[in-house]
Amino acid sequence: MSQHNSHDDIAARGSSPGPAAAAHGGEARADGPNGSDAEVTVFAPPALDCAGSNTWESAVLAFEHRFAKRYGNKVHFTKADLFSPEFFQNPAVMEAVQNGGTAPIIAFNGRVIQSGGKLSERVIREELEKLGIQPIA
């Protein structure tokens, strides 16, 4: 997998457990995974106590808010800890780690699209385009 460097990238260290989905407040979704058209899961290490707000969870929440402005409820983001139950329920992510993949590992609808580097909006947008998902405005 490749690393991407652009103004669309966000890096963070650590994380805190739990999904970023709480930011949606239970709004209605389409018929795809978790009620959205696309499911993006970021697998990264758990947060350190000293991380403050510089966490993977914060980065995922920032992405979710940015994508919600552009795509409405078509894209759902979740942060999951490496080696958590969610990790072990995703064979593609486990395989990526076994093959030397590094955090963050980004899964799009269950398929690994990036390993290592920074979270990349461009990579996620390209996957959305492949599904025909367009911005709402």
C-alpha positions in Angstrom: 0.0 0.0 0.0 1.2 3.5 -0.6 1.5 6.6 1.5 0.0 9.8 0.4 1.1 13.3 1.2 -1.2 16.2 0.4 -3.2 18.9 2.2 -6.1 16.4 2.3 -4.2 14.2 4.7 -4.5 14.1 8.5 -2.1 12.3 10.8 -2.7 11.4 14.5 -1.2 9.2 17.1 -3.0 6.8 19.4 -6.8 6.6 19.7 -9.6 6.1 22.0 -11.9 3.1 21.7 -15.3 3.3 20.2 -16.8 4.3 16.9 -16.9 7.7 15.4 -20.5 7.1 14.4 -21.8 8.7 17.6 -21.3 12.1 15.9 -24.3 11.3 13.7 -26.7 11.3 16.6 -28.8 8.5 15.1 -29.7 10.2 11.8 -31.3 8.1 9.1 -28.9 6.4 6.6 -29.2 4.7 3.2 -29.3 0.9 2.7 -25.6 0.1 2.7 -23.3 -1.1 5.5 -24.4 0.3 8.8 -27.2 2.2 6.9 -24.7 4.1 4.7 -23.6 3.6 1.1 -19.9 3.2 2.2 -18.3 2.1 5.4 -14.8 3.3 6.2 -13.0 1.8 9.2 -9.7 3.0 10.4 -7.7 0.4 12.4 -5.1 2.0 14.6 -3.5 1.5 18.1 -5.4 2.5 21.2 -4.8 6.0 22.6 -2.1 6.6 25.1 -3.1 8.5 28.3 -0.7 11.3 27.3 -2.1 11.7 23.8 -4.5 14.5 24.6 -6.7 15.3 21.6 -4.0 14.1 19.1 -5.6 10.7 18.6 -6.7 8.5 15.7 -10.3 8.8 17.0 -10.0 12.6 16.7 -8.7 12.3 13.1 -11.5 9.9 12.2 -14.1 12.2 13.7 -12.6 15.1 11.7 -12.8 13.0 8.5 -16.4 12.0 9.3 -17.4 15.7 9.7 -15.7 16.7 6.5 -17.2 13.9 4.5 -20.7 14.5 6.0 -20.5 18.1 4.6 -19.7 16.8 1.1 -21.6 13.4 1.0 -24.3 13.7 3.6 -25.0 10.3 5.2 -23.6 8.3 2.3 -20.3 7.6 4.1 -19.9 6.2 7.7 -16.6 6.3 9.5 -15.5 4.1 12.4 -12.3 3.9 14.4 -11.3 0.4 15.7 -8.3 -0.6 17.8 -5.8 -3.0 16.3 -6.3 -6.5 17.9 -9.8 -5.6 19.1 -12.9 -7.8 18.4 -13.6 -5.6 15.3 -10.1 -6.3 14.1 -10.5 -10.1 14.4 -13.8 -9.9 12.6 -12.1 -8.4 9.5 -10.1 -11.1 7.7 -8.7 -8.6 5.1 -7.3 -6.3 7.9 -5.8 -9.3 9.8 -4.2 -10.5 6.5 -2.7 -7.0 5.9 -1.1 -7.0 9.4 0.2 -10.6 8.8 1.8 -9.4 5.6 3.6 -6.5 7.2 0.9 -3.8 7.0 1.2 -0.9 9.5 -1.2 1.5 11.1 -3.4 3.1 10.2 -5.1 0.4 8.1 -8.1 1.8 6.3 -10.8 -0.6 5.2 -13.5 0.5 2.8 -16.5 -1.7 2.8 -14.4 -4.4 4.4 -11.6 -4.2 1.9 -8.1 -2.8 2.8 -7.4 0.3 0.7 -4.4 1.8 2.6 -1.9 0.7 5.1 0.5 3.0 6.9 1.1 6.7 6.4 -1.6 9.3 6.9 -5.3 9.1 6.5 -6.0 10.2 3.0 -9.2 11.9 1.8 -8.1 11.5 -1.8 -7.8 7.7 -1.4 -11.3 7.5 0.2 -12.8 9.8 -2.4 -11.4 7.6 -5.2 -13.1 4.6 -3.7 -16.4 6.5 -3.4 -16.1 7.5 -7.1 -15.6 3.8 -8.0 -19.0 3.1 -6.4 -20.6 6.1 -8.2 -21.1 8.0 -4.9 -20.9 11.7 -5.7 -20.8 14.8 -3.4 -24.2 16.3 -2.5 -23.1 19.8 -3.2 
